[in-house]
Amino acid sequence: MTPRLDDLVERLAAAPIDHGLEGLEAGVSRSIAARRAQSRASAAFAPVGVASVGLALAIGLTAGGLTAATAAAAEPKVGSFLVASNLAPSSLLDD
C-alpha cells in the first residue's frame, strides 16, 4: 500500500467506533414488521379507495350529463349581437 493509504487506515483503526452493532438485528426486525403492518393496512383500505373513485366518477357523470341535457334543451337566446342569432344575415339569406 502507499504511505498515504497506510496513514488513513491507521487513523481509521485508531478512531472510536461510532455506534455498536448490538441492536442492529432487532432494529431491522422492527422495521420489517412495521412495513408489513403498514402494507396490510393500506391493502385493507384499497377497496375503500376504489369505491370512492367509482362514486366520484358516477357523481361526475351524472352531474355532467344533467348539465349537458339542460344546456341542450335550453332555447337559444335571441339578440342582434349574438353569434347564434336567428336574425343573422347569413340565416336570413338562406331562405
C-alpha positions as CSV (number, residue, x, y, z in Angstrom):
1,M,0.0,0.0,0.0
2,T,1.0,3.6,-0.4
3,P,2.2,5.5,2.6
4,R,-0.8,7.8,2.4
5,L,-3.2,4.9,2.3
6,D,-1.4,3.3,5.3
7,D,-1.8,6.6,7.3
8,L,-5.5,6.7,6.5
9,V,-6.0,3.0,7.5
10,E,-4.1,3.6,10.8
11,R,-6.2,6.7,11.6
12,L,-9.4,4.7,10.9
13,A,-8.3,1.9,13.1
14,A,-7.4,4.4,15.9
15,A,-10.8,6.2,15.6
16,P,-13.5,5.4,18.1
17,I,-16.5,3.3,17.0
18,D,-19.5,5.5,16.0
19,H,-22.1,3.0,17.2
20,G,-22.3,-0.6,18.2
21,L,-24.0,-3.4,16.3
22,E,-25.8,-4.8,19.4
23,G,-29.3,-3.7,18.5
24,L,-29.0,-3.8,14.7
25,E,-30.8,-7.1,14.2
26,A,-33.6,-6.1,16.5
27,G,-33.9,-2.8,14.8
28,V,-34.1,-4.4,11.3
29,S,-36.8,-6.8,12.5
30,R,-38.8,-4.0,14.0
31,S,-38.5,-2.0,10.7
32,I,-39.6,-5.0,8.7
33,A,-42.6,-5.7,11.0
34,A,-43.7,-2.0,10.8
35,R,-43.5,-2.1,7.0
36,R,-45.5,-5.3,6.8
37,A,-48.2,-3.8,9.1
38,Q,-48.3,-0.6,7.0
39,S,-48.7,-2.7,3.9
40,R,-51.5,-4.7,5.4
41,A,-53.3,-1.5,6.5
42,S,-53.0,0.0,3.0
43,A,-54.2,-3.2,1.4
44,A,-57.2,-3.2,3.8
45,F,-58.2,0.3,2.7
46,A,-57.7,-0.3,-1.0
47,P,-61.4,-1.3,-1.6
48,V,-62.4,1.9,0.1
49,G,-60.2,3.9,-2.3
50,V,-61.6,2.1,-5.3
51,A,-65.2,2.6,-4.1
52,S,-64.6,6.4,-3.5
53,V,-63.1,6.8,-7.0
54,G,-66.1,5.0,-8.5
55,L,-68.5,7.1,-6.6
56,A,-66.8,10.3,-7.6
57,L,-66.9,9.1,-11.2
58,A,-70.6,8.3,-11.0
59,I,-71.4,11.6,-9.5
60,G,-69.4,13.5,-12.1
61,L,-71.0,11.6,-15.0
62,T,-74.5,12.2,-13.6
63,A,-73.9,15.9,-12.9
64,G,-72.2,16.4,-16.3
65,G,-75.0,14.5,-18.1
66,L,-77.7,16.5,-16.4
67,T,-75.9,19.8,-17.2
68,A,-75.4,18.8,-20.8
69,A,-79.0,17.8,-21.2
70,T,-80.2,21.0,-19.6
71,A,-77.9,23.1,-21.9
72,A,-79.1,21.2,-25.0
73,A,-82.8,21.5,-24.1
74,A,-82.5,25.3,-23.3
75,E,-83.8,27.6,-26.0
76,P,-81.1,29.7,-27.5
77,K,-81.2,33.4,-26.7
78,V,-82.1,35.7,-29.5
79,G,-80.3,39.1,-29.8
80,S,-79.0,41.2,-32.6
81,F,-75.3,40.8,-31.5
82,L,-75.3,37.1,-30.6
83,V,-73.4,34.7,-32.8
84,A,-76.2,32.1,-32.7
85,S,-78.9,34.7,-33.6
86,N,-81.7,33.6,-35.8
87,L,-81.7,37.1,-37.3
88,A,-78.1,36.9,-38.6
89,P,-77.8,37.9,-42.3
90,S,-76.4,34.6,-43.2
91,S,-79.5,32.8,-41.9
92,L,-81.9,35.3,-43.5
93,L,-80.3,34.9,-46.9
94,D,-80.7,31.1,-46.9
95,D,-84.4,31.3,-47.4
